[in-house]
Amino acid sequence: GENVEQHPSTLSVQEGDSAVIKCTYSDSASNYFPWYKQELGKRPQLIIDIRSNVGEKKDQRIAVTLNKTAKHFSLHITETQPEDSAVYFCAASRGGGSQGNLIFGKGTKLSVKP
Amino acid sequence: DGGITQSPKYLFRKEGQNVTLSCEQNLNHDAMYWYRQDPGQGLRLIYYSQIVNDFQKGDIAEGYSVSREKKESFPLTVTSAQKNPTAFYLCASSINGANVLTFGAGSRLTVL
């Protein structure tokens, strides 16, 4: 079946360094790729997303890149801060539909050390 | 709470008991979803509904049931047939035709 692989499962960086999280997906019909941030005990919050007709998208310190040929996409966080510490999930839409039926990766726990 | 309210926040259940988790949204979203979250497992789709009185099974529907009698409400029942129900349950909603999910704050179910 369709799946999304996410790496690494844990990531520790020093404050100010960059962090990169990578995901691969299996369904070639997927056309929407969001990233969610979940702080401990809280709900996932959308931080950035990208659609298949775009190769890169940036929002301040956060950027996402998409390689449709290789079926992988990545989250880049620059100038990390302690408040960036959280679990990050990537996801891919199921099939080519526009409904919110997403397949999630297993998450990356990011720790930013002051 | 972002327009989606889940209750209760914490719930304890004895083995063999059914329990119903509530999810209400005032965002006028057409579609609603239930995801289960386990440590290290990401989010897995249980059921989803794109319109009132209709719903579809997700990847792990066994042992769960839902109803969608009103646009605003999508309750999830965890039945005694669910072998490992202890988990964090997240409800979400979206506008039909859009992928962006808005999540509720979650309900943590513990089976004693």
Interface residues (C-beta under 8 A of the other chain):
Chain A: G1 Q6 S9 Y32 P34 K42 R43 P44 Q45 L46 D49 F89 A91 S93 S98 Q99 G100 N101 L102 I103 F104 G105 K106 G107
Chain B: G2 A31 Y33 Y35 G40 Q41 G42 L43 R44 L45 Y48 Q50 G58 D59 L90 A92 S94 N96 G97 A98 N99 V100 L101 F103 G104 A105 G106
